[in-house]
Amino acid sequence: MDRALVIGGTRFIGRHLVEELLAHDYEVTLFNRGRHPNPFADRDGVDRVNGDRTSWVAIAEAAKEAAAQAVFDTVAYYPGEVEQTTRALSNIDGHEIESYVYISSGDAYGVDEIPKREGETPLEPCSDEQAVDDSPDTYGPRKAEGDRQVFAAAEHGFPAMSVRPTIVYGSHDYTGRFEYWVDRVSEHDRILVPGDGTNIHHIVAVENVVRALRTVAEAGEPGEAYNVGDRRVLTLGETIETIADLLDEDVELVTASARELAQGDIDPSEFPLYNLDPHILSTEKLSALGWEPLDPRSAFKNAIEGPVDPERDPGPDRKEEKTVFEELGR
């Protein structure tokens, strides 16, 4: 397998995926609308086809023209997109796809089990209304229904698979979630942390996600889903301390309860990478395929040193934090 079609491919995960594929001698074709700059415009081994992902015929034509053996769907946010794409790709006249890999999410799980395991932990239900809604509240249900469309396609003989990452961080991340803590450590001596700093929300380096996508395309089983998260799970406090160590900064972590945060009109959920309930994904199934992840410290270093261009500034305002510090006498 050495030819791939990437639906998307110019931003964050898709961008890293193209680099991963090129590093493993793939010829890559991007399929997207061209609304974002193409970082591979002058790179050998990368072509681009202009098209809208809601044109299933155009996707199938691009896959056939590129003689793609693997198709990676990095921008499917609605289950109908997965259903129509797998249907179109399974009916290409004169060409057969060897693997289709859909990027799902750890948010597809519907209960707070520790850890969440593929095929055991229930998925979120998804109503017809949720399936076409674009609000953040329906993201998990939509991804879960996308997984069910993957399973249905596999039952009909199409080699569709799913990869479920938890929160992704790394260079070119436009969400600002990891960068929020890098900025706090870089710019301030005192870091306000919700709770006692021991909460856990499993995160994953973008390098580990794209390694998972390639591994699943090459060795995964049709109709299966694979979790991906960093091999080592860090608490929020450990995450901040690791960032500080890499930046050679001496910072004080100031922990605050929900009641104390309320003095600054801050809700704990406003803090990026914070989750009141532990969120951990088992990666045993992925590891069994031969997936080799990058360690968190190396991944953190890459994320800190790499380019970022956040589209938003998540997290509480520093003025609100200062109010909490004052109330705590800090």
Sequence and secondary structure as in RCSB ss.txt:
>XXXX:A:sequence
MDRALVIGGTRFIGRHLVEELLAHDYEVTLFNRGRHPNPFADRDGVDRVNGDRTSWVAIAEAAKEAAAQAVFDTV
AYYPGEVEQTTRALSNIDGHEIESYVYISSGDAYGVDEIPKREGETPLEPCSDEQAVDDSPDTYGPRKAEGDRQV
FAAAEHGFPAMSVRPTIVYGSHDYTGRFEYWVDRVSEHDRILVPGDGTNIHHIVAVENVVRALRTVAEAGEPGEA
YNVGDRRVLTLGETIETIADLLDEDVELVTASARELAQGDIDPSEFPLYNLDPHILSTEKLSALGWEPLDPRSAF
KNAIEGPVDPERDPGPDRKEEKTVFEELGR
>XXXX:A:secstr
  EEEEES SSHHHHHHHHHHHHTT EEEEEE   S  TTTT TTEEEEE  TT HHHHHHHHHHTT SEEEES 
  SHHHHHHHHHHHTT TT   SEEEEE  GGGB S  SSB TTTS B    HHHHT  SGGGHHHHHHHHHHHH
HHHHHTT  EEEEEE EEESTT SS HHHHHHHHHHH SEEEEEBTS   B EEEHHHHHHHHHHHHHH  TT E
EEE  SS   HHHHHHHHHHHHT   EEEEE HHHHHTTT  GGGSTT  SS B B  HHHHTTT     HHHHH
HHHHHS    SS  S  HHHHHHHHHHTT 
